[in-house]
């Protein structure tokens, strides 16, 4: 790189933010403690989610097992190329609980191993127990290997949060007064209720608001995996990850990593901020919907040759109708990628049938609307899981290994 991506001022502001929460080691210790099920369960009970978790524990006993499917079809792994399963839309505790109920009821759908959520991180969702109960069901009871939350920086927050970040970092944030003690960053490229395409616009020093949110969420619930949709937040996250080692990131397809040129830009950023042990907080990169299977494989090969840590590469197999072109289906392309021996994560924004609430709109419901429609949205997520299950099983029939949540194994 000819030019440093972060100035001394940028780095000092991020350092000050982490130090304001006790430093990286203290943050890591607290997040680790909050990821233990018994700790989450006790807090969830205190916040009114105890019966929901007890019910989810019962559903867990009825979920289908990989070994039964493998035995019934006499399958063997005969080819390289491992498929990891991922479904998006686990929109809070009520939605996750309903999806789990439906999977337990059908007794055949295998649970994906990676969950994505695009719930606005409101005060109610984060501090009222909803997020924590969602994580407890997803990570602890079902054993999802990853639960990815999304911090949209345009979410209204108590004014005191912005004032605190300004005092700690010395930076200023352009925001509007919403009344009742709340403020909101002013976004100029509005595409949704909380910002252009779910958060791509991160102007000025607003990456500090993004990072402050991650620290708060982690320290409140043990959340440790977050969507990262913009260039500045990726750079900031890579530097931030040197101090806070418990938090990891998924780079969103909204960044438009559609080709190897953009992928190399990402690799340069990652390399610039590797930790002393050679690791990175970046866990996964979502290759854009416009990329061909050949481009996907090229990115994987260049990553392998780069000397960087191994990262997961993901492709959407189905997308909801207002995210891209109608009838988008990347399934045959996934077969081509896997048949080269390339590992990949298959992601489902949709089951491909345009069900009601299978839209971006459902990502931005208020807390009250989401709770009211939890069963309807849960049904949508269930059918995404069914589509993922069916495709992953076909991949297994073709001789590849597929990865599911821990609860799907005996």
Secondary structure, DSSP 8 states (H G I E B T S, - for coil): --S-SS-HHHHHHHHHHHHHTT-HHHHHHHHHHHTSHHHHHHHHHHTT-HHHHHHHHHHHTT---HHHHHHHHT----SS--EEEEEE---SHHHHHHHHHHHHHHS----BSEEE------HHHHHSSHHHHHHIIIIIIS--SEEEB---TTS-EEHHHHHHHHHHH-----EEEEETTEEEE--SS-SSTTSGGGTT---TTTHHHHHHHHHHHHHHH---EEEE-SHHHHHHHHHHHHH--S-EEEE-GGG---SHHHHHHHHHHHHHT--TTS--SEEEEE--TT--HHHHHHHHHHHHHHT----EEEEEEE--TTTSSTT---HHHHHHHHHTT--EEEEES--SS--TT-SGGGGG--HHHHHHTHHHHHHHHHHHHHHHHHHHHHHHHTT--EEB-GGG--
